[in-house]
Amino acid sequence: MANSCCWLVECQRSGRVLMPDVLNDPRQHLEYVGKILGNDMRSGAVISESDLREPEAGVVSALAELQSLEPLVALDECVFRELGTDYAAKPWELANFACWLPNKQTLSQVVMHEGRLVGFWVSSERVFGEAHVHRVAVDRQWRKAQIARRMFAAFWRAAASMPHIVRMTVEMGVANVVAQRLYRSLGCEYLDAVGTRDYLLARARDERTEGVEIVDESGARSIVMARQL
């Protein structure tokens, strides 16, 4: 590395890991989200030096900078055709992406490569003080390029810049173990039964719950994960 000065972030499982000293605020170290060296962390995601390399390609920017929402619809449809209900109950239409929600333009991220959309992360502050992740998709050819982690890093920085936001939440199908594994690696934990009911109450939703699972009228089951900021 060009900058040899480092400081330490403590990880309960992995001990001490070198971090670049250019990141003065510990909350900002997620700009370099990379390898997760343990699940029990005091300071969030922890990196190794190999994760500080420049990304091969793709530029992360806020949703507000995207000139057209049509590429979001096309990518969403493509991922749904590939993954089916493991991805979502149904594809989103243009109206879903265009729908106004508080801080959506700031908390949502897209990744472009050579003018082409290769990933999106749609989030908002639908419930005050909570940055909720609504939809995340990455082009199949780019899923080994850490695109989701880089979008999370940008989302996290945006959320951390708003002092009143205290946590992030994300809801997904119980069978979507790939997404659950990703969010666990990003420091999220499952809500317990009480937390799940409170989550529904804050959204005025009347689905029934079975333990930590939410069951809608069709019988589909989902689960909620969260992480404090």
SEVEXVO-484707 format. One line per 8 residues: number of its first residue (from 1); their letters; for each residue x, y, z of N, C-alpha, C. Coordinates in Angstrom, 1 decimal. Example, Ala and Ser with C-alpha at 12.3 -4.5 7.8 and 13.67 -1.06 7.14 Angstrom:
1 = AS = 13.2/-5.7/7.8/12.3/-4.5/7.8/13.2/-3.3/7.8; 12.8/-2.2/7.1/13.7/-1.1/7.1/12.9/0.0/7.9
# end
This chain:
1 = MANSCCWL = 0.8/-1.2/0.0/0.0/0.0/0.0/0.9/1.2/0.0; 0.3/2.3/-0.7/1.1/3.5/-0.7/1.2/4.1/0.6; 0.2/4.1/1.4/0.2/4.6/2.8/0.5/3.5/3.8; 1.6/3.5/4.4/2.0/2.4/5.3/1.5/2.6/6.7; 1.0/3.8/7.0/0.5/4.1/8.4/-0.9/3.4/8.5; -1.1/2.7/9.6/-2.3/2.0/9.8/-2.8/2.2/11.3; -4.1/1.9/11.5/-4.6/1.9/12.9/-5.4/0.6/13.0; -5.8/0.3/14.2/-6.4/-1.0/14.5/-7.9/-0.9/14.8
9 = VECQRSGR = -8.6/-1.9/14.3/-10.0/-2.1/14.7/-10.1/-3.4/15.3; -10.7/-3.5/16.4/-10.8/-4.8/17.2/-11.9/-5.6/16.8; -11.7/-6.9/16.5/-12.7/-7.9/16.2/-12.7/-9.0/17.2; -13.8/-9.2/17.8/-13.8/-10.2/18.9/-13.3/-11.5/18.6; -13.6/-12.0/17.3/-13.2/-13.3/16.9/-11.8/-13.4/16.4; -11.5/-12.3/15.6/-10.2/-12.4/14.8/-9.1/-11.6/15.4; -9.3/-11.0/16.6/-8.2/-10.2/17.2/-8.1/-8.8/16.5; -6.9/-8.3/16.2/-6.7/-7.0/15.7/-6.3/-7.1/14.2
17 = VLMPDVLN = -6.9/-6.2/13.5/-6.7/-6.2/12.0/-6.2/-4.8/11.6; -5.2/-4.7/10.7/-4.7/-3.4/10.3/-5.8/-2.7/9.4; -5.9/-1.4/9.7/-6.8/-0.6/8.9/-6.1/0.7/8.5; -6.4/1.3/7.3/-5.8/2.5/6.9/-6.1/3.7/7.8; -5.1/4.5/8.1/-5.3/5.6/9.0/-6.0/6.8/8.3; -6.2/6.7/7.0/-6.9/7.8/6.3/-8.4/7.9/6.7; -8.9/6.8/7.3/-10.3/6.8/7.7/-10.4/7.2/9.2; -10.6/8.5/9.4/-10.5/9.0/10.7/-11.8/8.6/11.6
25 = DPRQHLEY = -12.9/8.5/10.9/-14.1/8.1/11.6/-14.4/6.6/11.5; -14.4/5.8/12.5/-14.6/4.4/12.4/-15.8/4.0/11.6; -16.9/4.9/11.6/-18.1/4.5/10.9/-17.8/4.6/9.4; -16.8/5.3/9.0/-16.5/5.5/7.6/-15.6/4.3/7.0; -15.1/3.4/7.8/-14.3/2.4/7.3/-15.0/1.5/6.4; -16.3/1.5/6.3/-17.1/0.7/5.4/-17.0/1.1/4.0; -16.3/2.2/3.7/-15.9/2.5/2.3/-15.2/1.4/1.7; -14.5/0.6/2.5/-13.6/-0.4/2.0/-14.2/-1.8/2.4
33 = VGKILGND = -15.5/-2.0/2.4/-16.1/-3.3/2.8/-15.4/-4.4/1.9; -15.0/-5.4/2.6/-14.3/-6.5/1.9/-14.5/-7.8/2.7; -13.4/-8.5/2.9/-13.5/-9.8/3.6/-14.0/-9.6/5.0; -15.0/-10.5/5.4/-15.4/-10.5/6.8/-14.6/-11.5/7.5; -13.9/-11.0/8.6/-13.0/-11.9/9.3/-13.7/-12.5/10.6; -14.9/-12.2/10.8/-15.6/-12.7/12.0/-17.0/-12.2/12.0; -17.9/-12.9/12.7/-19.3/-12.4/12.7/-19.6/-11.6/14.0; -18.8/-11.7/15.0/-19.0/-10.9/16.2/-18.0/-9.8/16.2
41 = MRSGAVIS = -18.5/-8.6/15.8/-17.6/-7.5/15.6/-18.1/-6.3/16.4; -17.1/-5.6/17.0/-17.5/-4.4/17.7/-17.6/-3.2/16.8; -16.9/-3.2/15.7/-16.9/-2.0/14.8/-17.4/-2.3/13.4; -18.2/-3.3/13.2/-18.8/-3.5/11.9/-17.9/-4.4/11.1; -18.0/-4.3/9.7/-17.3/-5.1/8.8/-15.8/-4.8/8.9; -14.9/-5.8/8.9/-13.5/-5.6/9.0/-12.8/-6.1/7.7; -11.7/-5.5/7.4/-11.1/-5.8/6.1/-9.7/-6.3/6.3; -9.1/-6.8/5.2/-7.7/-7.1/5.2/-7.1/-6.2/4.1
49 = ESDLREPE = -5.8/-6.2/4.1/-5.1/-5.3/3.1/-5.4/-5.7/1.7; -5.7/-6.9/1.4/-6.0/-7.3/0.0/-7.3/-6.7/-0.5; -8.1/-6.3/0.4/-9.4/-5.7/0.0/-9.3/-4.2/-0.3; -8.1/-3.6/-0.2/-7.9/-2.2/-0.4/-7.6/-1.9/-1.9; -7.5/-2.9/-2.7/-7.2/-2.7/-4.1/-8.4/-2.0/-4.8; -8.1/-1.2/-5.8/-9.1/-0.5/-6.6/-10.0/-1.5/-7.3; -11.3/-1.3/-7.3/-12.2/-2.2/-8.1/-11.8/-2.3/-9.5; -12.0/-3.4/-10.1/-11.7/-3.6/-11.5/-12.5/-2.7/-12.5
57 = AGVVSALA = -13.7/-2.6/-12.2/-14.6/-1.7/-13.0/-15.9/-1.5/-12.3; -16.7/-0.5/-12.9/-18.0/-0.2/-12.3/-17.9/1.0/-11.4; -18.7/1.9/-11.5/-18.8/3.1/-10.7/-20.0/3.2/-9.9; -19.9/3.3/-8.6/-21.1/3.4/-7.7/-21.5/4.9/-7.6; -22.8/5.1/-7.8/-23.3/6.5/-7.6/-24.7/6.4/-7.0; -25.2/7.5/-6.6/-26.6/7.6/-6.0/-27.6/7.5/-7.1; -28.8/6.9/-6.7/-29.8/6.7/-7.7/-30.2/8.0/-8.4; -30.1/9.1/-7.7/-30.5/10.4/-8.2/-29.7/10.8/-9.5
65 = ELQSLEPL = -28.5/10.2/-9.6/-27.7/10.5/-10.8/-28.1/9.7/-12.0; -28.9/8.7/-11.9/-29.4/7.9/-13.0/-30.4/8.6/-13.9; -30.1/8.8/-15.2/-31.0/9.6/-16.0/-32.3/8.9/-16.4; -32.3/7.6/-16.4/-33.6/6.9/-16.7/-33.7/5.7/-15.8; -34.9/5.3/-15.4/-35.2/4.2/-14.6/-35.4/2.9/-15.3; -35.5/3.0/-16.6/-35.8/1.8/-17.5/-34.8/0.7/-17.3; -33.5/1.1/-17.2/-32.5/0.0/-17.0/-32.7/-0.8/-15.7; -33.3/-0.1/-14.6/-33.6/-0.8/-13.4/-34.6/-1.9/-13.6
73 = VALDECVF = -35.7/-1.5/-14.4/-36.7/-2.5/-14.7/-36.2/-3.7/-15.4; -35.3/-3.4/-16.4/-34.8/-4.5/-17.3/-33.9/-5.4/-16.4; -33.1/-4.9/-15.6/-32.2/-5.7/-14.7/-33.0/-6.5/-13.7; -34.0/-5.9/-13.2/-34.9/-6.6/-12.2/-35.6/-7.7/-12.9; -36.1/-7.5/-14.1/-36.8/-8.6/-14.8/-35.8/-9.8/-15.1; -34.6/-9.4/-15.5/-33.6/-10.4/-15.8/-33.3/-11.3/-14.6; -33.1/-10.6/-13.4/-32.7/-11.4/-12.2/-33.9/-12.2/-11.8; -35.1/-11.7/-11.9/-36.3/-12.5/-11.5/-36.5/-13.7/-12.4
81 = RELGTDYA = -36.2/-13.6/-13.7/-36.3/-14.7/-14.6/-35.3/-15.8/-14.2; -34.2/-15.3/-13.7/-33.1/-16.3/-13.3/-33.3/-16.9/-12.0; -33.7/-16.2/-11.0/-33.8/-16.7/-9.6/-35.3/-16.9/-9.1; -36.3/-16.4/-9.8/-37.6/-16.6/-9.4/-38.0/-16.1/-8.0; -38.8/-16.8/-7.3/-39.2/-16.3/-6.0/-38.1/-16.3/-4.9; -37.0/-16.9/-5.2/-35.8/-16.7/-4.3/-35.3/-15.3/-4.3; -35.7/-14.6/-5.4/-35.3/-13.2/-5.5/-36.4/-12.3/-5.0; -37.6/-12.5/-5.5/-38.7/-11.6/-5.1/-40.0/-12.3/-5.4
89 = AKPWELAN = -41.1/-11.8/-4.9/-42.4/-12.3/-5.2/-42.8/-12.1/-6.6; -42.4/-11.0/-7.2/-42.7/-10.7/-8.6/-41.8/-9.6/-9.0; -41.6/-9.4/-10.3/-40.7/-8.3/-10.8/-41.4/-6.9/-10.5; -40.5/-5.9/-10.3/-41.0/-4.6/-10.1/-41.3/-3.9/-11.5; -42.3/-3.1/-11.5/-42.6/-2.2/-12.7/-41.9/-0.9/-12.5; -42.0/-0.1/-13.5/-41.4/1.2/-13.5/-41.9/2.1/-12.3; -43.2/1.9/-12.1/-43.9/2.7/-11.0/-43.3/2.4/-9.6; -42.8/1.1/-9.4/-42.2/0.7/-8.2/-40.9/1.5/-8.0
97 = FACWLPNK = -40.1/1.6/-9.0/-38.8/2.3/-8.9/-39.0/3.8/-8.8; -40.1/4.3/-9.5/-40.3/5.7/-9.5/-41.0/6.2/-8.2; -41.6/5.3/-7.5/-42.4/5.7/-6.3/-41.5/6.6/-5.3; -42.0/7.7/-4.9/-41.3/8.6/-4.0/-41.4/8.0/-2.6; -40.2/7.9/-1.9/-40.1/7.6/-0.5/-39.1/8.4/0.1; -39.2/8.7/1.4/-38.2/9.6/2.1/-36.8/9.2/1.9; -35.9/10.1/1.5/-34.5/9.8/1.3/-34.1/8.7/0.4; -35.1/8.3/-0.5/-34.8/7.2/-1.4/-33.7/7.5/-2.4
105 = QTLSQVVM = -33.7/8.8/-2.9/-32.7/9.1/-3.9/-31.3/9.1/-3.3; -31.1/9.4/-2.0/-29.8/9.5/-1.4/-29.4/8.1/-0.9; -30.3/7.3/-0.4/-30.0/6.0/0.2/-29.9/4.9/-0.8; -30.3/5.1/-2.0/-30.3/4.1/-3.1/-29.1/4.3/-4.0; -28.5/3.2/-4.4/-27.2/3.2/-5.2/-27.4/2.4/-6.4; -26.6/2.8/-7.4/-26.5/2.1/-8.7/-25.0/1.9/-9.1; -24.7/0.9/-9.8/-23.4/0.7/-10.4/-23.4/0.6/-11.9; -22.7/1.5/-12.5/-22.6/1.5/-14.0/-21.2/1.1/-14.5
113 = HEGRLVGF = -21.2/0.4/-15.6/-19.9/0.1/-16.2/-20.1/0.3/-17.7; -19.3/1.3/-18.2/-19.3/1.6/-19.7/-20.7/1.9/-20.1; -21.4/2.7/-19.3/-22.8/3.1/-19.7/-23.9/2.1/-19.4; -23.5/1.0/-18.9/-24.5/-0.1/-18.7/-24.7/-0.3/-17.2; -26.0/-0.4/-16.8/-26.3/-0.7/-15.4/-26.0/-2.2/-15.0; -25.2/-2.4/-14.0/-24.8/-3.8/-13.6/-25.3/-4.1/-12.2; -25.8/-3.1/-11.5/-26.3/-3.4/-10.1/-27.1/-2.2/-9.6; -28.1/-2.5/-8.7/-28.8/-1.5/-8.0/-29.1/-1.9/-6.6
121 = WVSSERVF = -29.3/-0.9/-5.7/-29.6/-1.1/-4.3/-30.6/0.0/-3.9; -31.9/-0.4/-3.8/-32.9/0.6/-3.5/-33.3/0.6/-2.1; -33.1/1.7/-1.4/-33.4/1.9/0.0/-34.1/3.2/0.2; -34.8/3.3/1.4/-35.4/4.6/1.8/-35.5/4.6/3.3; -36.0/5.7/3.8/-36.3/5.9/5.2/-37.8/5.9/5.3; -38.5/4.8/4.9/-39.9/4.7/5.0/-40.4/4.8/6.4; -39.7/4.3/7.3/-40.0/4.5/8.7/-38.9/5.4/9.3; -39.4/6.4/10.0/-38.4/7.4/10.5/-37.3/6.8/11.3
129 = GEAHVHRV = -36.1/7.2/11.1/-34.9/6.7/11.8/-34.4/5.3/11.4; -35.0/4.8/10.3/-34.6/3.5/9.8/-34.3/3.4/8.3; -33.2/3.1/7.9/-32.8/2.9/6.5/-33.2/1.5/6.1; -34.2/1.4/5.3/-34.7/0.1/4.9/-34.3/-0.3/3.5; -33.8/-1.5/3.3/-33.4/-2.0/2.0/-34.6/-2.7/1.3; -35.0/-2.1/0.2/-36.2/-2.6/-0.5/-35.9/-3.7/-1.5; -34.8/-3.4/-2.3/-34.5/-4.3/-3.5/-33.0/-4.2/-3.8; -32.4/-5.3/-4.1/-31.0/-5.3/-4.5/-30.9/-6.3/-5.6
137 = AVDRQWRK = -30.2/-5.9/-6.7/-29.9/-6.8/-7.8/-28.6/-6.6/-8.4; -27.9/-7.6/-8.9/-26.6/-7.5/-9.5/-26.7/-8.4/-10.8; -26.2/-7.9/-11.9/-26.1/-8.6/-13.1/-25.3/-9.9/-12.9; -25.8/-11.0/-13.4/-25.1/-12.3/-13.2/-23.7/-12.3/-13.4; -23.2/-11.6/-14.5/-21.8/-11.6/-14.9/-20.9/-10.9/-13.9; -21.5/-10.1/-13.0/-20.8/-9.2/-12.1/-20.9/-9.7/-10.6; -21.4/-10.9/-10.3/-21.6/-11.2/-8.9/-20.4/-11.7/-8.2; -19.3/-11.8/-8.9/-18.0/-12.1/-8.2/-17.1/-10.8/-8.1
145 = AQIARRMF = -17.7/-9.7/-8.4/-16.9/-8.4/-8.4/-17.2/-7.6/-7.2; -17.8/-8.1/-6.1/-18.1/-7.4/-4.9/-19.0/-6.2/-5.1; -19.9/-6.3/-6.1/-20.8/-5.2/-6.4/-21.7/-4.9/-5.3; -22.3/-5.9/-4.7/-23.3/-5.7/-3.7/-22.6/-5.1/-2.4; -21.4/-5.5/-2.1/-20.7/-5.0/-1.0/-20.4/-3.5/-1.2; -20.0/-3.2/-2.4/-19.6/-1.8/-2.7/-20.9/-0.9/-2.6; -22.0/-1.4/-3.1/-23.3/-0.6/-3.0/-23.7/-0.5/-1.5; -23.5/-1.6/-0.7/-23.7/-1.5/0.7/-22.9/-0.4/1.3
153 = AAFWRAAA = -21.6/-0.3/1.0/-20.7/0.6/1.6/-21.2/2.1/1.3; -21.6/2.3/0.0/-22.2/3.6/-0.3/-23.5/3.9/0.4; -24.3/2.9/0.5/-25.6/3.1/1.3/-25.3/3.4/2.7; -24.3/2.6/3.3/-24.0/2.8/4.7/-23.4/4.2/5.0; -22.6/4.7/4.1/-22.1/6.1/4.3/-23.2/7.1/4.2; -24.1/6.9/3.3/-25.2/7.8/3.2/-26.1/7.8/4.4; -26.4/6.6/4.9/-27.2/6.5/6.1/-26.5/7.1/7.3; -25.2/6.8/7.5/-24.4/7.3/8.6/-24.3/8.8/8.6
161 = SMPHIVRM = -24.5/9.4/7.4/-24.4/10.9/7.4/-25.7/11.6/7.9; -26.7/10.8/8.2/-28.0/11.3/8.7/-28.0/10.9/10.2; -27.7/11.8/11.1/-27.6/11.4/12.5/-28.9/10.8/13.1; -30.0/11.1/12.6/-31.3/10.5/13.2/-31.5/9.1/12.8; -30.8/8.6/11.8/-31.0/7.2/11.4/-30.2/6.3/12.3; -30.9/5.4/12.9/-30.2/4.5/14.0/-30.0/3.1/13.6; -30.7/2.6/12.5/-30.4/1.2/12.1/-30.9/1.0/10.7; -30.4/-0.1/10.1/-30.9/-0.5/8.8/-31.7/-1.8/8.9
169 = TVEMGVAN = -32.7/-2.0/8.1/-33.4/-3.2/8.1/-33.6/-3.8/6.6; -33.8/-5.1/6.5/-34.0/-5.7/5.2/-34.9/-6.9/5.5; -35.9/-7.1/4.6/-36.8/-8.2/4.7/-36.6/-9.1/3.4; -36.6/-10.4/3.6/-36.4/-11.3/2.5/-37.1/-12.6/2.8; -37.3/-13.4/1.7/-38.0/-14.7/1.8/-37.1/-15.7/2.7; -37.8/-16.5/3.5/-37.2/-17.4/4.4/-36.2/-18.3/3.6; -36.6/-18.7/2.4/-35.8/-19.6/1.6/-34.6/-18.9/0.9; -34.6/-17.6/1.0/-33.5/-16.9/0.3/-32.2/-16.9/1.1
177 = VVAQRLYR = -31.6/-18.1/1.2/-30.4/-18.2/2.1/-29.2/-17.5/1.5; -29.1/-17.3/0.2/-28.0/-16.5/-0.4/-28.0/-15.1/0.1; -29.2/-14.4/0.1/-29.3/-13.1/0.6/-29.1/-13.0/2.1; -29.6/-14.0/2.8/-29.3/-14.0/4.3/-27.9/-14.1/4.6; -27.2/-14.9/3.8/-25.7/-15.1/4.0/-25.0/-13.7/3.7; -25.4/-13.0/2.7/-24.8/-11.8/2.4/-25.0/-10.8/3.5; -26.2/-10.6/4.0/-26.5/-9.6/5.0/-25.8/-10.0/6.4; -25.7/-11.3/6.6/-25.0/-11.7/7.8/-23.5/-11.3/7.7
185 = SLGCEYLD = -23.0/-11.4/6.5/-21.6/-11.0/6.3/-21.4/-9.5/6.4; -22.5/-8.8/6.3/-22.4/-7.3/6.4/-22.8/-6.8/7.8; -22.9/-7.8/8.7/-23.1/-7.4/10.1/-24.5/-7.4/10.6; -25.5/-7.8/9.7/-26.9/-7.9/10.1/-27.2/-9.1/10.9; -28.2/-9.0/11.8/-28.7/-10.1/12.6/-30.2/-10.2/12.4; -30.7/-11.4/12.7/-32.2/-11.6/12.6/-32.9/-11.0/13.8; -34.0/-10.3/13.5/-34.9/-9.8/14.6/-35.5/-11.0/15.3; -35.7/-10.8/16.6/-36.3/-11.8/17.4/-37.9/-11.7/17.2
193 = AVGTRDYL = -38.7/-12.5/17.8/-40.1/-12.5/17.6/-40.7/-11.1/18.0; -40.3/-10.5/19.1/-40.8/-9.2/19.5/-40.4/-8.2/18.5; -39.1/-8.2/18.1/-38.6/-7.2/17.1/-39.4/-7.3/15.8; -39.7/-8.5/15.4/-40.5/-8.7/14.1/-41.8/-8.1/14.2; -42.5/-8.3/15.4/-43.9/-7.8/15.5/-43.8/-6.2/15.6; -42.8/-5.7/16.2/-42.6/-4.2/16.3/-42.3/-3.7/14.8; -41.6/-4.4/14.1/-41.3/-4.1/12.7/-42.6/-3.9/11.9; -43.5/-4.9/12.0/-44.8/-4.9/11.3/-45.6/-3.7/11.8
201 = LARARDER = -45.7/-3.5/13.1/-46.5/-2.5/13.7/-46.1/-1.1/13.2; -44.8/-0.9/13.1/-44.3/0.4/12.7/-44.7/0.7/11.2; -45.0/-0.3/10.5/-45.5/-0.2/9.1/-47.0/-0.4/8.9; -47.7/-0.5/10.0/-49.1/-0.7/10.0/-49.5/-1.9/9.1; -48.7/-3.0/9.3/-49.0/-4.2/8.5/-49.6/-5.2/9.5; -50.6/-6.0/8.9/-51.3/-6.9/9.8/-51.0/-8.4/9.5; -49.9/-8.7/8.9/-49.6/-10.1/8.7/-49.4/-10.8/10.0; -49.7/-12.1/10.0/-49.4/-12.8/11.3/-48.0/-13.2/11.3
209 = TEGVEIVD = -47.5/-13.6/12.5/-46.1/-14.0/12.6/-46.1/-15.4/13.3; -45.1/-16.2/13.0/-44.8/-17.4/13.6/-43.4/-17.4/14.1; -43.2/-17.0/15.3/-41.8/-16.8/15.8/-41.2/-15.6/15.1; -40.1/-15.8/14.5/-39.5/-14.7/13.8/-39.9/-14.6/12.3; -40.8/-15.5/11.9/-41.2/-15.4/10.5/-42.5/-14.7/10.3; -42.6/-13.9/9.2/-43.8/-13.2/8.8/-44.5/-14.0/7.7; -45.8/-14.3/7.9/-46.6/-15.1/7.0/-47.7/-14.2/6.4; -47.7/-14.0/5.1/-48.7/-13.2/4.4/-49.9/-14.1/4.1
217 = ESGARSIV = -50.9/-13.5/3.5/-52.2/-14.2/3.3/-52.1/-15.3/2.2; -51.0/-15.3/1.4/-50.8/-16.3/0.4/-50.0/-17.5/1.0; -49.5/-17.3/2.2/-48.7/-18.3/2.9/-47.2/-18.1/2.7; -46.8/-17.1/1.9/-45.4/-16.8/1.7/-44.8/-16.4/3.0; -43.6/-16.8/3.3/-42.9/-16.5/4.6/-41.7/-15.6/4.3; -41.5/-14.6/5.2/-40.3/-13.8/5.1/-39.7/-13.6/6.5; -38.5/-13.0/6.5/-37.8/-12.8/7.7/-37.1/-11.5/7.6; -36.8/-10.9/8.8/-36.3/-9.5/8.8/-34.9/-9.6/9.5
225 = MARQL = -33.9/-8.9/8.9/-32.6/-8.7/9.5/-32.4/-7.2/9.7; -31.5/-6.9/10.7/-31.2/-5.5/11.0/-29.8/-5.4/11.5; -29.4/-4.1/11.4/-28.1/-3.8/12.0/-28.1/-2.3/12.5; -27.6/-2.1/13.7/-27.6/-0.8/14.2/-26.5/0.1/13.5; -26.7/1.3/13.3/-25.7/2.2/12.8/-24.9/2.8/14.0
# end
